[in-house]
Amino acid sequence: MSRGACVTYLIGGSIAAYKSAEIVREMIKREMEVRVVMSKRATEFITPLTLQTLSANPVVVDLFELDRESEINHIKLADGADVVLSAPTTANLIAKAACGLADDAPSTLLLAAQAPVIMAPAMNVNMWRHPATQRNVSVLKERGVRFVGPEEGTLACGWHATGRLAETSRIIEELECVLRLERVPVLEV
């Protein structure tokens, strides 16, 4: 059902970004077209070259990449997506999306996207539980954004609490569910 679907995949600057290689591999196994957009902070945890190699597509990091900006790349990536997946999604990206801020490639793409959006948060439990984050999540849910996780487990800070990136299998399951919903033919009456 997901075969041939185009996924624009956003990666935020979280230690959980290292798991993005596995997520890309799972999407490719399902014959999805994967277009990766990373925050500059995400590149400190995993390289664009790794994700470019796995996805077989160029990776966007800078909002204005001179070799591709004649295409207005962030709009092209937003328009071409069947679904936008953000994993890991940081508290910062959640806040930007809730407020409509667009100051980097992932946040600009989210503002331009018309496709369904799935976010898989990953952050410290205190950041996740903070009233501002919870308000921002509520705002995004009201706008139709779907959330997967975060899950309980051992966090990078050493605590055992909620804030861990959802398992890849759960993220892919949600992605396939959204793709099935989007591809159901509408019967005209």
Secondary structure, 3 states (H helix, E strand, C coil): CCCCCEEEEEECCCHHHHHHHHHHHHHHHCCCEEEEEECCCHHHCCCHHHHHHHHCCCCECCCCCCCCHHHCHHHHHHHCCCEEEEEEECHHHHHHHHHCCCCCHHHHHHHHCCCCEEEEECCCHHHHHCHHHHHHHHHHHHCCCEECCCEEEECCCCCEEEEECCCHHHHHHHHHHHHHHHCCCCCCC
